[in-house]
Protein backbone atom coordinates (compact mmCIF):
# COMPACT_ATOMS: atom_id res chain seq x y z
CA UNK A 1 0.00 0.00 0.00
CA UNK A 2 1.34 3.38 -0.98
CA UNK A 3 1.69 5.89 1.85
CA UNK A 4 1.56 8.67 -0.75
CA UNK A 5 -1.90 7.56 -1.88
CA UNK A 6 -3.14 7.23 1.70
CA UNK A 7 -1.66 10.67 2.49
CA UNK A 8 -3.75 12.23 -0.29
CA UNK A 9 -6.87 10.41 0.87
CA UNK A 10 -6.31 11.58 4.46
CA UNK A 11 -5.73 15.18 3.34
CA UNK A 12 -8.84 15.18 1.15
CA UNK A 13 -11.07 13.58 3.73
CA UNK A 14 -9.83 15.77 6.55
CA UNK A 15 -10.35 18.86 4.41
CA UNK A 16 -13.99 17.84 3.92
CA UNK A 17 -14.74 16.35 7.35
CA UNK A 18 -12.13 17.60 9.85
CA UNK A 19 -10.77 20.90 8.45
CA UNK A 20 -8.71 21.65 11.55
CA UNK A 21 -6.71 18.47 10.96
CA UNK A 22 -6.10 19.46 7.34
CA UNK A 23 -5.01 22.91 8.49
CA UNK A 24 -2.38 21.31 10.78
CA UNK A 25 -0.87 19.58 7.71
CA UNK A 26 -0.05 16.10 9.06
CA UNK A 27 2.09 13.75 6.99
CA UNK A 28 1.87 9.97 7.09
CA UNK A 29 5.42 8.61 7.15
CA UNK A 30 4.69 4.88 7.31
CA UNK A 31 2.02 2.34 8.07
CA UNK A 32 4.18 -0.81 8.23
CA UNK A 33 5.32 -2.13 10.68
CA UNK A 34 4.11 0.83 12.72
CA UNK A 35 1.96 3.82 11.80
CA UNK A 36 3.97 7.04 11.98
CA UNK A 37 2.51 10.49 11.50
CA UNK A 38 4.54 13.71 11.49
CA UNK A 39 2.96 16.96 12.65
CA UNK A 40 4.97 20.13 12.03
CA UNK A 41 5.51 22.71 14.72
CA UNK A 42 4.43 25.92 13.00
CA UNK A 43 2.21 28.97 13.49
CA UNK A 44 -0.92 26.78 13.38
CA UNK A 45 0.20 24.14 15.90
CA UNK A 46 2.34 26.35 18.16
CA UNK A 47 1.14 27.99 21.37
CA UNK A 48 2.46 31.10 23.12
CA UNK A 49 5.23 29.02 24.76
CA UNK A 50 6.47 28.01 21.29
CA UNK A 51 5.48 24.39 21.94
CA UNK A 52 2.77 22.27 20.36
CA UNK A 53 -0.82 22.88 21.44
CA UNK A 54 -2.54 20.08 23.35
CA UNK A 55 -5.19 19.97 20.61
CA UNK A 56 -2.56 19.44 17.92
CA UNK A 57 -0.94 16.70 19.99
CA UNK A 58 -4.34 15.01 20.39
CA UNK A 59 -5.02 15.19 16.63
CA UNK A 60 -1.64 13.63 15.83
CA UNK A 61 -2.23 10.84 18.34
CA UNK A 62 -5.73 10.17 16.99
CA UNK A 63 -4.51 10.09 13.39
CA UNK A 64 -1.72 7.63 14.19
CA UNK A 65 -4.21 5.18 15.72
CA UNK A 66 -6.81 5.78 13.00
CA UNK A 67 -4.43 5.27 10.06
CA UNK A 68 -4.88 1.46 9.77
CA UNK A 69 -8.68 1.91 9.92
CA UNK A 70 -8.55 4.64 7.28
CA UNK A 71 -6.47 2.34 5.09
CA UNK A 72 -9.11 -0.39 5.48
CA UNK A 73 -11.92 2.06 4.67
CA UNK A 74 -10.33 3.88 1.73
CA UNK A 75 -8.00 1.37 0.10
CA UNK A 76 -9.52 -2.02 0.95
CA UNK A 77 -13.12 -0.69 0.85
CA UNK A 78 -14.09 -2.45 4.09
CA UNK A 79 -17.49 -1.43 5.51
CA UNK A 80 -16.28 -0.17 8.88
CA UNK A 81 -16.74 3.03 10.86
CA UNK A 82 -14.95 4.26 13.94
CA UNK A 83 -15.03 6.85 16.66
CA UNK A 84 -12.68 7.59 19.52
CA UNK A 85 -14.21 6.62 22.84
CA UNK A 86 -11.58 8.01 25.20
CA UNK A 87 -8.12 9.51 25.30
CA UNK A 88 -5.53 9.34 28.06
CA UNK A 89 -2.04 10.81 27.84
CA UNK A 90 1.01 11.51 29.92
CA UNK A 91 3.01 14.60 29.00
CA UNK A 92 6.68 13.96 29.63
CA UNK A 93 8.30 17.00 28.00
CA UNK A 94 7.28 20.05 26.01
CA UNK A 95 6.87 19.33 22.31
CA UNK A 96 9.21 22.00 20.97
CA UNK A 97 9.97 20.51 17.52
CA UNK A 98 8.08 18.75 14.74
CA UNK A 99 6.52 15.71 16.39
CA UNK A 100 6.22 12.12 15.24
CA UNK A 101 3.33 10.04 16.57
CA UNK A 102 4.04 6.33 16.47
CA UNK A 103 1.42 3.62 16.83
CA UNK A 104 3.10 0.21 16.93
CA UNK A 105 0.02 -2.06 17.28
CA UNK A 106 -1.06 -1.90 13.64
CA UNK A 107 -1.56 -5.66 13.46
CA UNK A 108 -3.68 -5.61 16.65
CA UNK A 109 -5.77 -2.87 15.08
CA UNK A 110 -6.34 -4.98 11.96
CA UNK A 111 -7.36 -7.95 14.09
CA UNK A 112 -9.85 -5.76 15.99
CA UNK A 113 -11.32 -4.56 12.67
CA UNK A 114 -11.66 -8.14 11.45
CA UNK A 115 -13.40 -9.10 14.70
CA UNK A 116 -15.79 -6.13 14.46
CA UNK A 117 -16.57 -6.96 10.82
CA UNK A 118 -17.18 -10.64 11.61
CA UNK A 119 -19.41 -10.03 14.63
CA UNK A 120 -21.28 -6.98 13.34
CA UNK A 121 -21.23 -5.68 16.92
CA UNK A 122 -19.49 -2.56 18.20
CA UNK A 123 -16.01 -3.37 19.49
CA UNK A 124 -14.00 -1.13 21.82
CA UNK A 125 -10.25 -1.63 21.98
CA UNK A 126 -7.57 0.49 23.65
CA UNK A 127 -4.30 1.16 21.83
CA UNK A 128 -1.06 2.79 22.98
CA UNK A 129 1.30 5.14 21.19
CA UNK A 130 4.20 7.49 21.65
CA UNK A 131 4.92 11.04 20.49
CA UNK A 132 8.56 12.06 20.12
CA UNK A 133 10.82 14.66 18.56
CA UNK A 134 11.42 14.43 14.81
CA UNK A 135 14.97 15.65 15.46
CA UNK A 136 15.77 13.20 18.25
CA UNK A 137 13.60 10.05 18.60
CA UNK A 138 14.92 9.48 22.13
CA UNK A 139 13.26 12.73 23.18
CA UNK A 140 9.78 11.45 24.07
CA UNK A 141 7.15 14.15 24.51
CA UNK A 142 4.06 12.12 25.31
CA UNK A 143 2.66 8.62 25.68
CA UNK A 144 -1.01 8.05 24.98
CA UNK A 145 -3.81 5.51 25.11
CA UNK A 146 -6.83 5.83 22.87
CA UNK A 147 -9.90 3.62 22.87
CA UNK A 148 -11.15 3.06 19.37
CA UNK A 149 -14.76 2.04 18.92
CA UNK A 150 -15.24 0.06 15.69
CA UNK A 151 -18.42 -1.11 14.02
CA UNK A 152 -19.40 -2.67 10.72
CA UNK A 153 -21.42 -0.30 8.57
CA UNK A 154 -24.39 -1.45 6.58
N, C-alpha and C positions, 0 to 999 in steps of 0.2 A: 504494500500500500504506500502510495506516495504522500509524504508529509506536505509537499507543496500543494497538492490537490486538496488535502484536508484543511490546510491553512486557508485557502481561498474559500472553502465552504464555511469554515468557522467565521471568517471575516464577513462574508455575505449574510450569513444567518444572524450574527450578532448585530450587524448594522440594521437589519430589519426588526429583530426581536429584543435585543439588549444593547441599545446604542451606546451606553456608557462603556461597555466592554470593548466595543469597536473603537471608541474614542481613546481608550488606553493603549491600543495597538499591540496586543499580545502576539507572540510568534511561537508556533509549535516547533520545537527543535527535534523531537523524536517521539515515537510511540512504542518502539520495541528496543530493548526489553522493558524499558520504563518510559512513562509519558513525562516529557519535559517541556515546560512552557516558560518562555522568557518574557518578562514584563519590564519595559524600560523605565528608568527613573528620569522623568522629564517634568515639564511644567504642568502636565495633566495629573500625574500620579504623585507629585511631590507636595508635601505639606510645608508649613512655615518653619519647620526645623530642618528642612532640606533632606527629609527621609520619606519613605513611601507611606502614603495614607493607609490606614487600616482597611478602608474599603477596597483599595487597589490590591492589597495583599489578599483579601478575601476572594476577590474575583480571580486572581491568579491561581489560588488554591482550588477553587471550584472548577476552573477550566482544566486543571491538570487531572482531576478525578473524573471529570465528565468526558475527556477526550476519547477513551475507548468506547463509550456509549455513543458519542457523536459519530465515530467511525462506523459503528454498527448501524446507526440510523441512516447516515448519508451514503456510505460506500456500499455496505452489504444489504441495504434496504430492509433491515429487520424492523418489524412492527413493535417498537418499544418506546416508551416515554419515561421520563425521569424528572424528579424534583429533589432538591436537597432538603433533608428533614432536620438536620442540625449541624452545627459547626462548633468545634472546640479547638482552641489554639493556645500555644505557649510561645510568647515572644521572648526570645533569648537575647537579641541585639537589635539595634536600630538598622533598618534596611536602607543603607546609604549609597547603594549602587544599583545597577540593573539587577533584577532578581530572577533566579531560576527556581521554578516550582517543580519538584520531582515526585511523581507518584509511581512507586515501584510495583504495586500489586495489580498490574494490568491483567495478568492471567486470572487472578481471583475475580476481578471485575467481569471478565468475559464469562466465567463460570456462573456468576450471579445472574448475568443477563440470560444465559441459557436456562437456568433454573426458573427465572421469572417467565420466560417465554413458554416453557414446558408446562408450568402449573397454571398460568393465566391469572394467578393471584399476585397482589402487590407484595414485593419483597424489599425489606429494609436491610442494608448491609453497611457497616462502618469501615471506612478505609483511612489509612494513614499516609501522610506525605511530609515532605521537608521543603523549606524555602531557604535558599542560600545565595551568596554573592556570586554574580557572574564572573567577577574578577578573581575570586578565591573561593573555590568550593568548600574549603574547610571552615569558612566563615558562615555558620548557620544562623539565620535570622529568626526562623520560626519553625515549629513543628505543628502539624494540624491533624485533626480527625474530622472527617465529614461522613455523615450518614446519607447514603444515596438510596432513594426510594424508587424502585423500578417496577414497571407494570407493562404487560403486553397491551398494545392498542388494538382496537378492532378494525 
